[in-house]
Amino acid sequence: MSQNFCHSMQDVVAFAIDREEKAKQFYAQCAEKAQQPGIKQFFQDMAREEARHKKLLTDLDPATLETFESHPPEDLKLSDFLVDVQFTPEISYQEALAMAMKKEEKAHNFYQAWKDKCTKEKTANVFALLADEELKHKRKIEEIYDSEILTWD
């Protein structure tokens, strides 16, 4: 992907929609293969969240990007202390949370890097919006991890 890519908002949105669709498919496949019902549900919820991101992009009004202001949530940085986890059908809840947290972190970093490369405000704002969304999603998973995993004795 070249920096020229940032000049067309339609290209940026189409690219982002494709990424969100692939993320949704990944989580849906995990849900299908996971053995534990609670973990299946977690991955189904993750797939729905990615579908929500895709819908946000599909319904995006370019006029709103002119006044968009980024307000990312605080990053708890829990994923900084976790290793990447590969999916297996026997994945534990803690591993599933860690895997999802790392995926959201990588998505945030990807969109943030592209935002910084775009010179046109509207296209940069598409990436800023997505970076914020991924960070919000990561934060939600971090809060679950903090309250449900880190409080274990």
Backbone as CSV, one residue per row, in Angstrom:
resi,resn,N_x,N_y,N_z,CA_x,CA_y,CA_z,C_x,C_y,C_z
1,MET,0.862,-1.174,0.000,0.000,0.000,0.000,0.906,1.235,0.000
2,SER,0.669,2.123,-0.897,1.514,3.317,-0.997,0.834,4.510,-0.338
3,GLN,1.600,5.571,-0.181,1.052,6.780,0.414,-0.010,7.402,-0.486
4,ASN,0.069,7.161,-1.805,-0.971,7.636,-2.714,-2.332,7.074,-2.329
5,PHE,-2.316,5.943,-1.694,-3.526,5.290,-1.210,-4.338,6.247,-0.332
6,CYS,-3.682,7.106,0.396,-4.339,8.027,1.322,-5.111,9.138,0.631
7,HIS,-4.951,9.298,-0.678,-5.619,10.395,-1.370,-7.078,10.112,-1.685
8,SER,-7.464,8.865,-1.742,-8.843,8.519,-2.064,-9.546,7.972,-0.830
9,MET,-10.530,8.724,-0.355,-11.259,8.256,0.812,-11.991,6.952,0.509
10,GLN,-12.496,6.810,-0.707,-13.205,5.585,-1.087,-12.278,4.374,-0.991
11,ASP,-11.033,4.541,-1.429,-10.067,3.445,-1.344,-9.754,3.103,0.113
12,VAL,-9.585,4.126,0.926,-9.293,3.916,2.344,-10.446,3.165,3.011
13,VAL,-11.667,3.601,2.755,-12.836,2.970,3.363,-12.984,1.533,2.864
14,ALA,-12.822,1.317,1.566,-12.935,-0.038,1.013,-11.874,-0.960,1.623
15,PHE,-10.658,-0.450,1.755,-9.581,-1.224,2.363,-9.928,-1.577,3.813
16,ALA,-10.396,-0.601,4.563,-10.732,-0.820,5.973,-11.905,-1.784,6.114
17,ILE,-12.896,-1.676,5.246,-14.030,-2.604,5.277,-13.535,-4.030,5.067
18,ASP,-12.621,-4.207,4.129,-12.053,-5.534,3.876,-11.333,-6.069,5.113
19,ARG,-10.550,-5.230,5.769,-9.839,-5.656,7.003,-10.814,-6.046,8.097
20,GLU,-11.878,-5.264,8.265,-12.867,-5.568,9.303,-13.625,-6.857,8.976
21,GLU,-13.909,-7.082,7.708,-14.577,-8.316,7.288,-13.691,-9.525,7.579
22,LYS,-12.407,-9.405,7.303,-11.474,-10.506,7.580,-11.374,-10.768,9.083
23,ALA,-11.371,-9.726,9.875,-11.333,-9.901,11.335,-12.612,-10.586,11.810
24,LYS,-13.746,-10.173,11.256,-15.029,-10.797,11.622,-15.010,-12.279,11.268
25,GLN,-14.525,-12.596,10.085,-14.455,-13.996,9.660,-13.532,-14.809,10.562
26,PHE,-12.405,-14.222,10.955,-11.476,-14.915,11.858,-12.178,-15.270,13.161
27,TYR,-12.831,-14.287,13.778,-13.500,-14.551,15.051,-14.670,-15.521,14.887
28,ALA,-15.375,-15.449,13.777,-16.479,-16.380,13.529,-15.942,-17.802,13.400
29,GLN,-14.812,-17.975,12.735,-14.199,-19.306,12.625,-13.748,-19.812,13.983
30,CYS,-13.202,-18.928,14.801,-12.802,-19.319,16.157,-14.033,-19.769,16.947
31,ALA,-15.121,-19.018,16.818,-16.367,-19.370,17.530,-16.861,-20.741,17.083
32,GLU,-16.759,-20.996,15.799,-17.232,-22.269,15.249,-16.407,-23.442,15.773
33,LYS,-15.099,-23.234,15.950,-14.198,-24.325,16.313,-13.960,-24.463,17.812
34,ALA,-14.216,-23.398,18.577,-13.964,-23.452,20.024,-14.836,-24.516,20.678
35,GLN,-14.252,-25.228,21.623,-14.971,-26.337,22.247,-15.853,-25.900,23.417
36,GLN,-15.435,-24.887,24.150,-16.197,-24.474,25.334,-17.263,-23.454,24.946
37,PRO,-18.503,-23.640,25.424,-19.600,-22.729,25.061,-19.327,-21.260,25.399
38,GLY,-18.742,-20.986,26.547,-18.464,-19.605,26.932,-17.455,-18.945,26.011
39,ILE,-16.496,-19.717,25.537,-15.483,-19.188,24.631,-16.086,-19.004,23.243
40,LYS,-16.964,-19.928,22.842,-17.700,-19.746,21.576,-18.436,-18.409,21.603
41,GLN,-19.117,-18.142,22.726,-19.876,-16.899,22.876,-18.962,-15.684,22.811
42,PHE,-17.813,-15.756,23.476,-16.849,-14.654,23.442,-16.447,-14.341,22.000
43,PHE,-16.113,-15.372,21.229,-15.698,-15.148,19.846,-16.863,-14.666,18.979
44,GLN,-18.062,-15.119,19.260,-19.231,-14.604,18.533,-19.405,-13.116,18.820
45,ASP,-19.200,-12.722,20.075,-19.281,-11.300,20.438,-18.200,-10.495,19.718
46,MET,-17.009,-11.064,19.617,-15.917,-10.385,18.914,-16.264,-10.217,17.426
47,ALA,-16.846,-11.245,16.835,-17.241,-11.169,15.421,-18.296,-10.082,15.228
48,ARG,-19.233,-9.985,16.162,-20.265,-8.934,16.075,-19.638,-7.548,16.189
49,GLU,-18.634,-7.410,17.015,-17.957,-6.118,17.168,-17.262,-5.721,15.857
50,GLU,-16.633,-6.674,15.204,-15.991,-6.390,13.922,-17.042,-6.056,12.861
51,ALA,-18.182,-6.716,12.915,-19.285,-6.398,11.989,-19.781,-4.975,12.240
52,ARG,-19.788,-4.566,13.507,-20.190,-3.199,13.849,-19.205,-2.192,13.266
53,HIS,-17.917,-2.507,13.329,-16.909,-1.630,12.731,-17.130,-1.527,11.224
54,LYS,-17.425,-2.657,10.592,-17.663,-2.665,9.145,-18.877,-1.798,8.801
55,LYS,-19.943,-1.914,9.601,-21.152,-1.112,9.368,-20.855,0.371,9.563
56,LEU,-20.058,0.691,10.565,-19.647,2.077,10.798,-18.995,2.644,9.539
57,LEU,-18.155,1.846,8.907,-17.480,2.286,7.677,-18.441,2.360,6.505
58,THR,-19.308,1.383,6.390,-20.272,1.347,5.286,-21.200,2.557,5.342
59,ASP,-21.596,2.945,6.555,-22.523,4.059,6.745,-21.826,5.401,6.921
60,LEU,-20.516,5.424,6.789,-19.738,6.626,7.074,-20.117,7.778,6.151
61,ASP,-20.448,8.900,6.759,-20.759,10.120,6.019,-19.477,10.950,5.935
62,PRO,-18.948,11.159,4.736,-17.696,11.910,4.600,-17.738,13.295,5.252
63,ALA,-18.911,13.891,5.328,-19.022,15.228,5.932,-18.642,15.201,7.410
64,THR,-18.904,14.085,8.093,-18.567,14.002,9.522,-17.062,13.966,9.749
65,LEU,-16.313,13.578,8.731,-14.862,13.488,8.876,-14.191,14.857,8.923
66,GLU,-14.880,15.867,8.415,-14.302,17.212,8.424,-14.205,17.765,9.847
67,THR,-15.094,17.322,10.715,-15.103,17.832,12.086,-14.713,16.762,13.104
68,PHE,-14.264,15.597,12.622,-13.912,14.499,13.529,-12.732,14.882,14.406
69,GLU,-12.888,14.623,15.697,-11.798,14.812,16.646,-11.552,13.488,17.343
70,SER,-10.318,13.077,17.346,-9.947,11.812,17.973,-9.962,11.961,19.493
71,HIS,-10.642,11.013,20.147,-10.674,10.957,21.612,-10.455,9.513,22.046
72,PRO,-9.231,9.029,21.873,-8.980,7.624,22.226,-9.060,7.416,23.735
73,PRO,-9.521,6.234,24.131,-9.548,5.942,25.566,-8.126,5.697,26.076
74,GLU,-7.984,5.717,27.370,-6.684,5.391,27.949,-6.356,3.938,27.638
75,ASP,-5.138,3.697,27.236,-4.674,2.344,26.959,-4.097,1.789,28.262
76,LEU,-4.697,0.721,28.770,-4.207,0.116,30.012,-2.888,-0.628,29.799
77,LYS,-2.560,-0.907,28.539,-1.291,-1.532,28.148,-1.080,-2.933,28.736
78,LEU,-2.176,-3.607,29.080,-2.041,-4.977,29.578,-1.433,-5.884,28.520
79,SER,-1.755,-5.634,27.271,-1.240,-6.491,26.200,0.276,-6.385,26.064
80,ASP,0.859,-5.314,26.591,2.318,-5.178,26.554,3.003,-6.302,27.328
81,PHE,2.275,-6.906,28.261,2.841,-7.932,29.133,2.398,-9.342,28.738
82,LEU,1.734,-9.444,27.593,1.231,-10.737,27.140,1.930,-11.157,25.857
83,VAL,2.029,-12.450,25.674,2.600,-12.980,24.441,1.459,-13.300,23.477
84,ASP,1.784,-13.355,22.197,0.791,-13.746,21.204,0.358,-15.181,21.471
85,VAL,-0.925,-15.415,21.324,-1.503,-16.741,21.526,-2.107,-17.185,20.199
86,GLN,-1.859,-18.413,19.833,-2.454,-18.984,18.632,-3.747,-19.698,19.013
87,PHE,-4.732,-19.609,18.154,-6.007,-20.274,18.419,-5.867,-21.785,18.318
88,THR,-6.479,-22.466,19.254,-6.705,-23.914,19.183,-8.134,-24.132,19.652
89,PRO,-8.766,-25.216,19.238,-10.137,-25.474,19.702,-10.241,-25.589,21.230
90,GLU,-9.128,-25.922,21.881,-9.121,-26.082,23.347,-8.711,-24.799,24.067
91,ILE,-8.663,-23.681,23.385,-8.188,-22.417,23.954,-8.925,-22.098,25.252
92,SER,-8.178,-21.613,26.231,-8.788,-21.220,27.513,-9.337,-19.793,27.394
93,TYR,-10.155,-19.425,28.348,-10.714,-18.072,28.350,-9.598,-17.033,28.456
94,GLN,-8.636,-17.267,29.332,-7.521,-16.333,29.489,-6.743,-16.199,28.177
95,GLU,-6.494,-17.309,27.508,-5.781,-17.270,26.236,-6.604,-16.557,25.165
96,ALA,-7.921,-16.806,25.151,-8.797,-16.152,24.168,-8.781,-14.642,24.361
97,LEU,-8.847,-14.201,25.615,-8.784,-12.767,25.900,-7.438,-12.184,25.460
98,ALA,-6.361,-12.888,25.774,-5.028,-12.414,25.404,-4.894,-12.338,23.883
99,MET,-5.368,-13.355,23.181,-5.283,-13.369,21.733,-6.053,-12.184,21.142
100,ALA,-7.269,-11.975,21.624,-8.096,-10.880,21.112,-7.478,-9.527,21.445
101,MET,-6.948,-9.399,22.640,-6.327,-8.136,23.049,-5.150,-7.797,22.139
102,LYS,-4.318,-8.790,21.848,-3.172,-8.563,20.975,-3.617,-8.224,19.546
103,LYS,-4.674,-8.883,19.057,-5.179,-8.587,17.715,-5.694,-7.151,17.645
104,GLU,-6.403,-6.706,18.669,-6.920,-5.332,18.698,-5.775,-4.335,18.800
105,GLU,-4.759,-4.671,19.574,-3.580,-3.805,19.689,-2.909,-3.643,18.320
106,LYS,-2.746,-4.745,17.604,-2.106,-4.693,16.289,-2.957,-3.901,15.301
107,ALA,-4.270,-4.081,15.366,-5.164,-3.324,14.478,-5.066,-1.834,14.781
108,HIS,-5.065,-1.487,16.069,-4.922,-0.077,16.459,-3.610,0.493,15.927
109,ASN,-2.514,-0.222,16.140,-1.205,0.257,15.696,-1.151,0.407,14.175
110,PHE,-1.782,-0.516,13.464,-1.821,-0.463,12.007,-2.547,0.793,11.544
111,TYR,-3.753,1.021,12.071,-4.531,2.192,11.664,-3.849,3.485,12.097
112,GLN,-3.237,3.484,13.261,-2.540,4.676,13.747,-1.369,5.016,12.824
113,ALA,-0.637,4.010,12.398,0.497,4.245,11.504,0.021,4.824,10.172
114,TRP,-1.078,4.303,9.647,-1.584,4.834,8.384,-2.152,6.235,8.549
115,LYS,-2.760,6.511,9.679,-3.260,7.869,9.940,-2.096,8.856,9.855
116,ASP,-0.990,8.487,10.422,0.172,9.372,10.449,0.815,9.544,9.067
117,LYS,0.545,8.629,8.127,1.105,8.722,6.783,0.241,9.542,5.832
118,CYS,-1.030,9.703,6.163,-1.953,10.395,5.259,-1.821,11.901,5.407
119,THR,-1.721,12.590,4.274,-1.606,14.040,4.316,-2.958,14.721,4.159
120,LYS,-3.935,14.036,3.598,-5.274,14.621,3.462,-6.058,14.345,4.735
121,GLU,-6.677,15.388,5.256,-7.336,15.297,6.553,-8.446,14.252,6.598
122,LYS,-9.292,14.192,5.566,-10.408,13.243,5.597,-9.929,11.795,5.638
123,THR,-8.939,11.465,4.826,-8.462,10.083,4.830,-7.719,9.774,6.125
124,ALA,-6.953,10.736,6.622,-6.287,10.540,7.904,-7.330,10.339,9.005
125,ASN,-8.437,11.063,8.917,-9.483,10.947,9.930,-10.202,9.601,9.888
126,VAL,-10.288,8.975,8.705,-10.850,7.618,8.636,-9.979,6.683,9.471
127,PHE,-8.667,6.778,9.273,-7.755,5.926,10.037,-7.763,6.286,11.527
128,ALA,-7.889,7.562,11.856,-7.960,7.976,13.255,-9.218,7.404,13.913
129,LEU,-10.332,7.459,13.200,-11.590,6.896,13.700,-11.428,5.404,13.969
130,LEU,-10.840,4.690,13.022,-10.637,3.254,13.189,-9.649,2.944,14.309
131,ALA,-8.588,3.722,14.401,-7.619,3.514,15.485,-8.309,3.679,16.840
132,ASP,-9.158,4.700,16.953,-9.905,4.909,18.197,-10.823,3.726,18.490
133,GLU,-11.524,3.247,17.460,-12.442,2.118,17.638,-11.704,0.867,18.109
134,GLU,-10.563,0.596,17.504,-9.790,-0.584,17.897,-9.265,-0.435,19.327
135,LEU,-8.859,0.776,19.696,-8.369,0.994,21.050,-9.497,0.875,22.068
136,LYS,-10.703,1.340,21.710,-11.865,1.174,22.602,-12.154,-0.308,22.807
137,HIS,-12.079,-1.053,21.725,-12.343,-2.481,21.794,-11.281,-3.183,22.637
138,LYS,-10.019,-2.812,22.425,-8.918,-3.372,23.227,-9.122,-3.032,24.695
139,ARG,-9.522,-1.804,24.968,-9.747,-1.368,26.354,-10.835,-2.215,27.016
140,LYS,-11.897,-2.493,26.266,-12.986,-3.316,26.792,-12.470,-4.711,27.174
141,ILE,-11.643,-5.290,26.314,-11.076,-6.612,26.592,-10.112,-6.533,27.776
142,GLU,-9.323,-5.460,27.839,-8.404,-5.278,28.971,-9.168,-5.207,30.290
143,GLU,-10.295,-4.526,30.279,-11.097,-4.414,31.507,-11.644,-5.780,31.919
144,ILE,-12.073,-6.571,30.951,-12.538,-7.933,31.253,-11.374,-8.747,31.819
145,TYR,-10.236,-8.669,31.168,-9.052,-9.403,31.611,-8.671,-8.984,33.028
146,ASP,-8.685,-7.693,33.276,-8.338,-7.162,34.598,-9.297,-7.663,35.678
147,SER,-10.593,-7.624,35.379,-11.569,-7.984,36.409,-11.785,-9.481,36.540
148,GLU,-11.596,-10.240,35.449,-11.903,-11.659,35.506,-10.673,-12.572,35.584
149,ILE,-9.536,-12.101,35.157,-8.322,-12.940,35.160,-7.335,-12.472,36.223
150,LEU,-7.046,-11.195,36.253,-6.024,-10.704,37.187,-6.476,-10.733,38.635
151,THR,-7.768,-10.890,38.864,-8.249,-10.961,40.252,-8.263,-12.377,40.790
152,TRP,-7.890,-13.349,39.941,-7.824,-14.727,40.416,-6.715,-14.860,41.437
153,ASP,-6.972,-15.641,42.446,-5.935,-15.890,43.478,-5.180,-17.164,43.199
